[in-house]
Amino acid sequence: MCLLYQISTGLLTVLALPLLLCLAIRRKYRGRLVRRLGWELKQQLAQLSSSSARNFWIHALSVGEVTSALPLVRGLRDSYPDANIIFSVTTRSGMDIARKLFDPDSGVLIVDAPVDVGPVVPFFTGLIKPDLFILVETDFWPHWLHFLARQGIPTILVNGRISSASFQRYQRFSALFRPMFATFTLLSMQTEADAAAVISLGLDAGRVKSLGNLKFDTSHLQAGQSAQENISDNKQQYGFAPAAPLWICGSTHRGEEVVIFEVLVRLRTSLPDLQLLLAPRNIERRQEIVALANQFGLSTRCWSEDRTGRGPLLILDTIGELVACYPMADVVFVGGSLVAEGGHNPIEPASAGVPVLFGPHMEDFSEVAAGLVEAGGAQQVVATDELYTALQHILTSAAVHQSMAQSAWRYVELNRGVVDRHLQSIQTVLDTGAVNR
């Protein structure tokens, strides 16, 4: 199987060369592409301590994976203060967020991820010399993972999860995916269901653990961290009236905004000062959403275009700001759930101590969603009328609002400790090169 991967990788390199050359010509991609091929990597790594006992290489695909990794990176820094931490990121937006989260004093070196072709990964690995490689959630590259395994470098998947669509793909092409997953020393999955899915692919159960979702331990999301006056200031910063209720809809997809605007118009008959912050999953859809709002007679502001305006409806069309907005909300709707997109992570608003609503399509976060509903911190709605009724109930009853907010926060608190479990497993891997079985 390794020979098969070597042959396929060689073919991929030959086929990718024309594409790489085309990208290199375009100014938009040129800078990142040459860095992803290893340009200036040696100079960047020169900033690291040459006397460090260990080098940790952590890789994340984009914004979501970078934010998931934050508590683990902080835990590693506290547990191994003398270690070098090299954090590679694939996408430009993920790189921007990583630079915001890990300031120069954090001791984390941020680099562009290698292109998984030919000699690039061996070049990166030879310069970084990792004692441990940690992959966050996704972005599986077979050549990369197989090369690390051949070099005897322990590799850990953290915050792993498998959607139903991914699981079907892994089963269909098991001859390719099973040996790739088998390169991991440890597969740390978010839930027991995720762990069972991995094992069912034919992997060694001794290498699979369910250690929980790292976002439970994201320190900057703890509820109650903002005093009421700070929430008021933040609402004014975003152009909202501080005393009026605010509904936040996060990571929405096409087909959901029409429902949201319809419900907003209906709610305003009894709650005329209700405000809305809508953050689309794809910020490039801003003008489409503005046009849709106009059809409902709603005047909107786009945050990327106007940061001084005021008004009750704001489209948050920037990357990396949504999480910090959640504490301002009176209620949050989690997008990707009224349409069949698998939903998005409800832990972030729950961590802010805010009542959470989502639609029927929460397949990618089914255990967390079910846990929040059972705890009383969230409610699942199926259609427009249910969303309207739930919002009306939460926004007009102080007792209902307080009960859901406290239940959401308690659910998150009860599930903290994920980083500590990961650190224990990491130490075991470092000590023995394997997982306790």
Salt bridges, closest charged atoms under 4 A:
ASP112 OD1 - ARG32 NH2 2.76
ASP112 OD2 - ARG35 NE 2.88
ASP139 OD2 - HIS59 NE2 2.70
ASP204 OD2 - ARG437 NH1 2.85
GLU257 OE2 - ARG285 NH1 2.91
GLU288 OE1 - ARG254 NH2 2.67
GLU288 OE2 - ARG285 NH2 2.95
ASP317 OD2 - ARG286 NE 2.54
GLU321 OE2 - ARG307 NH2 3.38
GLU348 OE2 - LYS215 NZ 3.11
GLU363 OE2 - HIS361 ND1 3.24
ASP364 OD2 - ARG161 NH1 3.85
ASP385 OD1 - ARG266 NH1 2.99
GLU413 OE2 - ARG416 NE 2.67
